[in-house]
Amino acid sequence: DVKVTQSSRYLVKRTGEKVFLECVQDMDHENMFWYRQDPGLGLRLIYFSYDVKMKEKGDIPEGYSVSREKKERFSLILESASTNQTSMYLCASSLREAGPSSSTDTQYFGPGTRLTVL
Amino acid sequence: AQTVTQSQPEMSVQEAETVTLSCTYDTSESNYYLFWYKQPPSRQMILVIRQEAYKQQNATENRFSVNFQKAAKSFSLKISDSQLGDTAMYFCAFMKPVLVGNMLTFGGGTRLMVKP
């Protein structure tokens, strides 16, 4: 079974703090993704990475940065947390290419981190 | 850019009955994939079903099936014989296959409650 884990299920931080969210996958997937989930808005892509040290901006990258030093680990960084970053954060991973088999493009999700910024 | 719309924020269904969740999308692409993901309360999001746009046949997975209407850009999910464990948020998602990334664009979600 594919396993994607996230460092915390719940996190409470203060405005202005630097926040690290960690994600680890054990299936040797090339692609890793960070989403935030807000009611009525679904999931929105913050950043993704297709290889070690490679990253691309998603739809809402402002206020966030990422790091991928090892293939299995993808970190989301909030340099200076703000109250509008209170949200559920989901990490996902997938193989590199979409293809005829569902296993090649299915994204596998972690349990999520509910972040509250006070 | 692609957009995905789920027009039903909440739905409910009696156990053992059938329910259909709606999804429409907007794209100019001809080759793409569509997905339904399920997020049970306090549990991880999992894939329910996927559909390749080049296939005319509707995908089915046990009690879950889709009605894919490419011209209408519609991708609805039908759940037959609903079970209490089907209670969850359901997200429709679109993916355009590319060389790197294969990003998903999600709809806003439909919260489904199955009542005993």
Interface residues (C-beta under 8 A of the other chain):
Chain A: V4 N31 F33 Y35 G40 L41 G42 L43 R44 L45 F48 Y50 D51 M54 E56 G58 L90 A92 S94 R96 E97 A98 G99 P100 S102 D105 T106 Q107 F109 G110 P111 G112
Chain B: V4 Q6 P9 Y33 F35 Y37 R43 Q44 M45 I46 L47 R50 E52 F91 M95 P97 V100 G101 N102 M103 L104 T105 F106 G107 G108 G109
